[in-house]
Amino acid sequence: MLALSRPKLWIYGLLALIVAGGAASLWVARVQVKQANQSIQKTTAASQSEIIGENVTFTITEADRKKWDLLVQRARYFKDRSGAKLQGVSGTFYDAQGKPVARFQSPAGETLNAGKRVRLTGGVQVKSIDQADNTLISDTLTWPASDGAVEAQGRVRVTMAGGTTSTAQRCHFSLDFSRMTLQGDVRSAVEI
């Protein structure tokens, strides 16, 4: 079996999208991707082309287990193919055993091939699957595929099972909410 590094797999995935389009100046292709139809349009501008994907699913795996999924209503790939701007983002985080642990949604974001980093913007909501009362809301959320830690920034609000609510400017947390560090103007309230 051919073993490829994660960055190469990411690049090969984007190249596969480009090759599938062919040389036509305008094309539309429908492909079944993880039970979601993906339509891709390629339009030719004056000297550079642009790729736009609709209803796209991004999945990052490690050792045949999922780390996270992104379902994106619209992805506009950068002209240099180093990543994409995203609109209408939702998805799932998975633990080390591949079990879904949290769901998230955001109006916008971007993927960056370098470091396989995803950054969500415009108001992000994360909710634990196992403990439905555990939620996090922030302005932005960033995580690399290589790390199980996530960083939330800007007007962070964390609500935990049992009634504890905390606010801060930044929060580093594990995908399953088991480890969390709040920084910058931290305030907490406990419901009794």
C-alpha positions as CSV (number, residue, x, y, z in Angstrom):
1,M,0.0,0.0,0.0
2,L,1.3,3.5,-0.9
3,A,1.9,5.6,2.2
4,L,1.6,9.4,1.7
5,S,2.1,12.2,4.2
6,R,-0.9,14.2,5.3
7,P,0.2,17.4,3.4
8,K,0.7,15.4,0.2
9,L,-2.8,13.8,0.6
10,W,-4.3,17.3,1.0
11,I,-2.5,18.6,-2.1
12,Y,-3.5,15.5,-4.1
13,G,-7.1,16.0,-3.1
14,L,-7.1,19.6,-4.4
15,L,-5.3,18.5,-7.6
16,A,-7.9,15.8,-8.1
17,L,-10.6,18.5,-8.1
18,I,-8.7,20.5,-10.7
19,V,-8.0,17.6,-13.0
20,A,-11.6,16.5,-12.8
21,G,-12.7,19.8,-14.3
22,G,-11.0,19.2,-17.6
23,A,-9.9,22.0,-20.0
24,A,-13.4,23.4,-20.6
25,S,-13.8,27.1,-19.8
26,L,-17.1,26.5,-18.0
27,W,-18.0,23.2,-16.4
28,V,-20.3,21.8,-13.8
29,A,-19.7,18.3,-12.2
30,R,-21.8,16.5,-9.7
31,V,-20.0,14.0,-7.5
32,Q,-21.3,12.0,-4.6
33,V,-19.0,12.8,-1.7
34,K,-19.9,11.2,1.7
35,Q,-23.6,11.3,0.7
36,A,-23.5,15.0,-0.2
37,N,-23.7,16.1,-3.8
38,Q,-20.8,18.3,-4.6
39,S,-21.0,20.7,-7.5
40,I,-18.0,22.5,-8.7
41,Q,-17.9,25.4,-11.2
42,K,-14.8,26.6,-12.9
43,T,-14.9,30.0,-14.6
44,T,-12.0,31.4,-16.5
45,A,-11.1,35.0,-15.7
46,A,-8.8,37.1,-17.8
47,S,-5.6,35.1,-17.1
48,Q,-6.4,33.1,-14.0
49,S,-9.0,30.5,-13.1
50,E,-11.2,30.3,-10.0
51,I,-12.7,27.2,-8.5
52,I,-15.9,27.3,-6.4
53,G,-17.3,24.3,-4.7
54,E,-20.8,24.0,-3.3
55,N,-21.9,21.5,-0.6
56,V,-18.3,20.3,-0.1
57,T,-17.2,17.9,2.6
58,F,-13.7,18.1,3.9
59,T,-12.5,15.1,6.1
60,I,-9.2,14.8,7.8
61,T,-8.1,11.4,9.0
62,E,-5.1,9.9,10.7
63,A,-4.3,6.2,10.8
64,D,-7.7,5.4,9.2
65,R,-9.7,7.3,11.8
66,K,-11.5,10.6,11.4
67,K,-10.2,13.7,13.2
68,W,-12.8,16.1,11.9
69,D,-15.3,16.7,9.2
70,L,-16.4,20.0,7.6
71,L,-19.5,20.4,5.6
72,V,-19.3,23.7,3.7
73,Q,-22.1,25.3,1.7
74,R,-19.6,27.2,-0.5
75,A,-15.8,27.0,-0.8
76,R,-13.9,29.5,-3.0
77,Y,-10.4,28.2,-3.5
78,F,-7.5,30.6,-3.5
79,K,-6.0,31.2,-6.9
80,D,-2.7,29.6,-5.7
81,R,-4.7,26.6,-4.4
82,S,-3.2,27.0,-0.9
83,G,-6.6,26.9,0.8
84,A,-10.1,28.2,0.5
85,K,-12.6,30.7,1.9
86,L,-15.6,29.0,3.4
87,Q,-19.3,30.0,3.8
88,G,-21.9,28.2,5.9
89,V,-19.6,25.8,7.8
90,S,-20.7,23.0,10.1
91,G,-18.9,19.9,11.2
92,T,-17.9,17.3,13.8
93,F,-14.8,16.8,15.9
94,Y,-13.7,13.2,16.7
95,D,-11.7,11.9,19.7
96,A,-8.5,9.6,19.4
97,Q,-10.7,6.5,18.9
98,G,-12.6,8.2,16.1
99,K,-15.8,8.7,18.1
100,P,-17.7,12.0,17.5
101,V,-17.3,14.3,20.5
102,A,-18.5,17.8,19.5
103,R,-20.4,19.5,16.7
104,F,-19.7,23.0,15.5
105,Q,-21.1,25.7,13.1
106,S,-20.0,29.0,11.8
107,P,-21.1,31.4,9.1
108,A,-17.6,31.7,7.6
109,G,-14.0,30.4,7.7
110,E,-11.0,29.4,5.8
111,T,-8.8,26.3,5.3
112,L,-5.0,26.6,4.8
113,N,-3.2,23.7,3.3
114,A,0.0,24.6,5.2
115,G,-0.4,22.9,8.5
116,K,-3.9,21.8,7.6
117,R,-5.2,24.6,9.6
118,V,-8.9,25.6,9.8
119,R,-10.1,29.0,11.0
120,L,-13.8,29.7,11.6
121,T,-15.0,33.3,11.9
122,G,-18.2,35.3,12.3
123,G,-19.5,33.7,15.5
124,V,-18.7,30.1,16.2
125,Q,-20.7,27.7,18.3
126,V,-19.4,24.3,19.6
127,K,-21.5,21.8,21.4
128,S,-20.5,18.6,23.1
129,I,-22.2,15.5,21.9
130,D,-21.9,13.4,25.1
131,Q,-22.6,16.3,27.5
132,A,-25.1,18.5,25.7
133,D,-24.8,21.2,28.3
134,N,-21.2,21.8,27.4
135,T,-21.1,24.6,24.9
136,L,-18.6,27.2,23.7
137,I,-19.3,30.4,21.7
138,S,-16.6,32.7,20.3
139,D,-15.8,35.2,17.5
140,T,-13.2,32.8,16.0
141,L,-12.0,29.2,16.3
142,T,-8.7,27.9,15.0
143,W,-7.3,24.4,15.0
144,P,-4.6,22.4,13.1
145,A,-5.3,18.9,12.0
146,S,-2.1,17.7,13.7
147,D,-3.3,18.8,17.2
148,G,-6.2,17.8,19.3
149,A,-6.3,21.3,20.9
150,V,-8.5,24.1,19.6
151,E,-8.2,27.9,20.2
152,A,-11.2,30.1,20.5
153,Q,-10.7,33.9,20.5
154,G,-12.8,36.9,21.1
155,R,-15.8,37.1,23.4
156,V,-15.5,33.5,24.5
157,R,-18.4,32.1,26.5
158,V,-18.1,28.6,27.9
159,T,-21.1,26.9,29.6
160,M,-20.5,23.5,31.3
161,A,-22.8,20.9,32.7
162,G,-23.7,21.7,36.2
163,G,-24.3,25.4,35.5
164,T,-20.8,27.0,35.4
165,T,-20.5,29.8,32.8
166,S,-17.2,31.4,32.1
167,T,-16.2,34.3,29.8
168,A,-12.7,35.2,28.5
169,Q,-10.9,36.6,25.6
170,R,-9.2,33.3,24.7
171,C,-9.7,29.7,25.4
172,H,-7.5,26.7,24.5
173,F,-9.5,23.4,24.9
174,S,-9.4,19.7,23.9
175,L,-12.0,18.6,21.4
176,D,-13.9,16.7,24.0
177,F,-13.9,19.6,26.5
178,S,-11.9,17.6,29.1
179,R,-9.1,20.2,29.2
180,M,-9.6,23.9,29.0
181,T,-7.5,27.0,29.7
182,L,-9.2,30.5,29.8
183,Q,-7.1,33.6,29.4
184,G,-7.7,37.4,29.3
185,D,-10.4,39.0,31.5
186,V,-11.7,35.6,32.8
187,R,-15.0,35.7,34.7
188,S,-16.9,32.7,36.0
189,A,-20.3,32.2,37.6
190,V,-21.7,29.0,39.2
191,E,-25.4,28.4,39.3
192,I,-26.5,27.0,42.7
